[in-house]
Amino acid sequence: MANTTFNGPVRSQNGFQSISVDSTTGAVTVDATFGTATSVASVTVSSFVDLPAILTAALPTAAASNAGQVRLISDNGAGNNEYCLVISTGSAWVTAVGAALS
């Protein structure tokens, strides 16, 4: 397949997929799907991840739809200007070490 360069927006009604093809078997693996619900199989970061910091009060309600999401809060859940990573369990936001937020 040829490489194509586009100048301007590329649009699709059915989304896009990024794939890799095994050079030996020809097996196709979907690496990422881009559409209404974008998913990526894995991400390799070779530098820093820059998360925008928010206040605890700005966290969305923990729900099954955001289970596994990671956020950076700037008030450590107590309003004391200490940064903290939190993870949604689907029913609560917990600090990265597992302590429940108050």
PyRosetta script that sets phi, psi and omega in degrees:
from pyrosetta import init, pose_from_sequence

init()
pose = pose_from_sequence("MANTTFNGPVRSQNGFQSISVDSTTGAVTVDATFGTATSVASVTVSSFVDLPAILTAALPTAAASNAGQVRLISDNGAGNNEYCLVISTGSAWVTAVGAALS")
pose.set_psi(1, 142.2)
pose.set_omega(1, -178.0)
pose.set_phi(2, -81.2)
pose.set_psi(2, 155.2)
pose.set_omega(2, 171.4)
pose.set_phi(3, -84.9)
pose.set_psi(3, 142.0)
pose.set_omega(3, -179.3)
pose.set_phi(4, -128.0)
pose.set_psi(4, 137.6)
pose.set_omega(4, 175.6)
pose.set_phi(5, -110.1)
pose.set_psi(5, 131.2)
pose.set_omega(5, -179.1)
pose.set_phi(6, -109.6)
pose.set_psi(6, 147.0)
pose.set_omega(6, 174.5)
pose.set_phi(7, -119.7)
pose.set_psi(7, 102.8)
pose.set_omega(7, -176.0)
pose.set_phi(8, 117.3)
pose.set_psi(8, -178.1)
pose.set_omega(8, -175.8)
pose.set_phi(9, -70.9)
pose.set_psi(9, 144.3)
pose.set_omega(9, 173.5)
pose.set_phi(10, -109.0)
pose.set_psi(10, 127.1)
pose.set_omega(10, -174.9)
pose.set_phi(11, -124.2)
pose.set_psi(11, 147.9)
pose.set_omega(11, 177.2)
pose.set_phi(12, -147.7)
pose.set_psi(12, 140.7)
pose.set_omega(12, 176.0)
pose.set_phi(13, -83.4)
pose.set_psi(13, -14.8)
pose.set_omega(13, -174.7)
pose.set_phi(14, -118.3)
pose.set_psi(14, 15.5)
pose.set_omega(14, 177.5)
pose.set_phi(15, 83.3)
pose.set_psi(15, -177.1)
pose.set_omega(15, 179.7)
pose.set_phi(16, -133.1)
pose.set_psi(16, 153.3)
pose.set_omega(16, 174.6)
pose.set_phi(17, -129.8)
pose.set_psi(17, 139.9)
pose.set_omega(17, 171.5)
pose.set_phi(18, -101.8)
pose.set_psi(18, 126.6)
pose.set_omega(18, -175.1)
pose.set_phi(19, -126.6)
pose.set_psi(19, 162.2)
pose.set_omega(19, 169.3)
pose.set_phi(20, -128.7)
pose.set_psi(20, 148.4)
pose.set_omega(20, -178.3)
pose.set_phi(21, -119.3)
pose.set_psi(21, 125.1)
pose.set_omega(21, 178.5)
pose.set_phi(22, -65.4)
pose.set_psi(22, 124.4)
pose.set_omega(22, -175.8)
pose.set_phi(23, -68.2)
pose.set_psi(23, -20.9)
pose.set_omega(23, -179.9)
pose.set_phi(24, -89.8)
pose.set_psi(24, -51.1)
pose.set_omega(24, -174.0)
pose.set_phi(25, -96.0)
pose.set_psi(25, -19.5)
pose.set_omega(25, -176.1)
pose.set_phi(26, 79.5)
pose.set_psi(26, 4.6)
pose.set_omega(26, -179.9)
pose.set_phi(27, -65.2)
pose.set_psi(27, 135.9)
pose.set_omega(27, -179.6)
pose.set_phi(28, -97.7)
pose.set_psi(28, 130.1)
pose.set_omega(28, 176.5)
pose.set_phi(29, -118.6)
pose.set_psi(29, 129.8)
pose.set_omega(29, 176.6)
pose.set_phi(30, -82.5)
pose.set_psi(30, 116.8)
pose.set_omega(30, -179.5)
pose.set_phi(31, -87.3)
pose.set_psi(31, -34.9)
pose.set_omega(31, -179.3)
pose.set_phi(32, -155.6)
pose.set_psi(32, 147.1)
pose.set_omega(32, 175.3)
pose.set_phi(33, -121.8)
pose.set_psi(33, 129.0)
pose.set_omega(33, -177.9)
pose.set_phi(34, -116.7)
pose.set_psi(34, 120.4)
pose.set_omega(34, -179.8)
pose.set_phi(35, -173.9)
pose.set_psi(35, -148.8)
pose.set_omega(35, 179.6)
pose.set_phi(36, -58.4)
pose.set_psi(36, -44.4)
pose.set_omega(36, 176.0)
pose.set_phi(37, -115.2)
pose.set_psi(37, 93.5)
pose.set_omega(37, -176.8)
pose.set_phi(38, -75.0)
pose.set_psi(38, 134.5)
pose.set_omega(38, 177.1)
pose.set_phi(39, -134.0)
pose.set_psi(39, 146.2)
pose.set_omega(39, 178.2)
pose.set_phi(40, -131.6)
pose.set_psi(40, 130.5)
pose.set_omega(40, -176.3)
pose.set_phi(41, -65.7)
pose.set_psi(41, -42.2)
pose.set_omega(41, 178.1)
pose.set_phi(42, -157.5)
pose.set_psi(42, 155.2)
pose.set_omega(42, 179.5)
pose.set_phi(43, -131.7)
pose.set_psi(43, 132.5)
pose.set_omega(43, 174.1)
pose.set_phi(44, -110.2)
pose.set_psi(44, 124.7)
pose.set_omega(44, 179.8)
pose.set_phi(45, -108.4)
pose.set_psi(45, 122.1)
pose.set_omega(45, -177.9)
pose.set_phi(46, -102.8)
pose.set_psi(46, 4.8)
pose.set_omega(46, 178.8)
pose.set_phi(47, -137.7)
pose.set_psi(47, -134.1)
pose.set_omega(47, -179.2)
pose.set_phi(48, -106.0)
pose.set_psi(48, 151.4)
pose.set_omega(48, 171.6)
pose.set_phi(49, -100.0)
pose.set_psi(49, 125.6)
pose.set_omega(49, -178.0)
pose.set_phi(50, -104.7)
pose.set_psi(50, 102.2)
pose.set_omega(50, 179.1)
pose.set_phi(51, -94.7)
pose.set_psi(51, 131.4)
pose.set_omega(51, 175.4)
pose.set_phi(52, -70.4)
pose.set_psi(52, 134.6)
pose.set_omega(52, -180.0)
pose.set_phi(53, -84.5)
pose.set_psi(53, 139.1)
pose.set_omega(53, 176.7)
pose.set_phi(54, -129.9)
pose.set_psi(54, 166.5)
pose.set_omega(54, 174.5)
pose.set_phi(55, -82.2)
pose.set_psi(55, 154.3)
pose.set_omega(55, 178.2)
pose.set_phi(56, -53.2)
pose.set_psi(56, -40.6)
pose.set_omega(56, -178.9)
pose.set_phi(57, -62.0)
pose.set_psi(57, -20.6)
pose.set_omega(57, -178.7)
pose.set_phi(58, -89.1)
pose.set_psi(58, -5.4)
pose.set_omega(58, 177.9)
pose.set_phi(59, -64.2)
pose.set_psi(59, 139.0)
pose.set_omega(59, 173.8)
pose.set_phi(60, -69.5)
pose.set_psi(60, 159.9)
pose.set_omega(60, 176.1)
pose.set_phi(61, -60.7)
pose.set_psi(61, 132.9)
pose.set_omega(61, 178.5)
pose.set_phi(62, -63.9)
pose.set_psi(62, 131.1)
pose.set_omega(62, -178.1)
pose.set_phi(63, -151.5)
pose.set_psi(63, 163.9)
pose.set_omega(63, 179.9)
pose.set_phi(64, -55.2)
pose.set_psi(64, -32.6)
pose.set_omega(64, -177.7)
pose.set_phi(65, -69.3)
pose.set_psi(65, -19.3)
pose.set_omega(65, 177.7)
pose.set_phi(66, -117.4)
pose.set_psi(66, 15.3)
pose.set_omega(66, 176.9)
pose.set_phi(67, -57.9)
pose.set_psi(67, 131.9)
pose.set_omega(67, -179.8)
pose.set_phi(68, 91.4)
pose.set_psi(68, -10.4)
pose.set_omega(68, 177.9)
pose.set_phi(69, -69.6)
pose.set_psi(69, 145.1)
pose.set_omega(69, 179.5)
pose.set_phi(70, -116.0)
pose.set_psi(70, 134.2)
pose.set_omega(70, 177.6)
pose.set_phi(71, -131.8)
pose.set_psi(71, 156.6)
pose.set_omega(71, 175.3)
pose.set_phi(72, -109.1)
pose.set_psi(72, 121.8)
pose.set_omega(72, 176.4)
pose.set_phi(73, -107.5)
pose.set_psi(73, 149.6)
pose.set_omega(73, -174.8)
pose.set_phi(74, -104.9)
pose.set_psi(74, 2.7)
pose.set_omega(74, -178.7)
pose.set_phi(75, -122.9)
pose.set_psi(75, 11.8)
pose.set_omega(75, 176.0)
pose.set_phi(76, 51.1)
pose.set_psi(76, 25.7)
pose.set_omega(76, 178.4)
pose.set_phi(77, 75.5)
pose.set_psi(77, -4.8)
pose.set_omega(77, -175.4)
pose.set_phi(78, -128.8)
pose.set_psi(78, 8.7)
pose.set_omega(78, 177.6)
pose.set_phi(79, 72.5)
pose.set_psi(79, 25.5)
pose.set_omega(79, -174.3)
pose.set_phi(80, -109.9)
pose.set_psi(80, 23.0)
pose.set_omega(80, 175.0)
pose.set_phi(81, 57.0)
pose.set_psi(81, 34.0)
pose.set_omega(81, 173.5)
pose.set_phi(82, -112.2)
pose.set_psi(82, 129.7)
pose.set_omega(82, -178.5)
pose.set_phi(83, -76.9)
pose.set_psi(83, 146.1)
pose.set_omega(83, -176.4)
pose.set_phi(84, -154.0)
pose.set_psi(84, 136.3)
pose.set_omega(84, 171.9)
pose.set_phi(85, -83.9)
pose.set_psi(85, 137.1)
pose.set_omega(85, 175.9)
pose.set_phi(86, -128.0)
pose.set_psi(86, 151.7)
pose.set_omega(86, -177.3)
pose.set_phi(87, -128.2)
pose.set_psi(87, 136.6)
pose.set_omega(87, 176.3)
pose.set_phi(88, -83.6)
pose.set_psi(88, 128.2)
pose.set_omega(88, 175.3)
pose.set_phi(89, -89.0)
pose.set_psi(89, -5.6)
pose.set_omega(89, -174.4)
pose.set_phi(90, 99.8)
pose.set_psi(90, -18.0)
pose.set_omega(90, 177.2)
pose.set_phi(91, -131.5)
pose.set_psi(91, -11.3)
pose.set_omega(91, 178.8)
pose.set_phi(92, -159.9)
pose.set_psi(92, 157.4)
pose.set_omega(92, 170.5)
pose.set_phi(93, -94.7)
pose.set_psi(93, 128.2)
pose.set_omega(93, 179.5)
pose.set_phi(94, -123.6)
pose.set_psi(94, 153.3)
pose.set_omega(94, 175.7)
pose.set_phi(95, -69.0)
pose.set_psi(95, 161.6)
pose.set_omega(95, -176.6)
pose.set_phi(96, -60.7)
pose.set_psi(96, -18.2)
pose.set_omega(96, 177.1)
pose.set_phi(97, -95.9)
pose.set_psi(97, 0.4)
pose.set_omega(97, 172.8)
pose.set_phi(98, 101.9)
pose.set_psi(98, -2.9)
pose.set_omega(98, 179.3)
pose.set_phi(99, -77.4)
pose.set_psi(99, 138.5)
pose.set_omega(99, -179.3)
pose.set_phi(100, -71.9)
pose.set_psi(100, 142.7)
pose.set_omega(100, 175.2)
pose.set_phi(101, -77.1)
pose.set_psi(101, 145.0)
pose.set_omega(101, 176.5)
pose.set_phi(102, -93.2)
pose.dump_pdb("model.pdb")
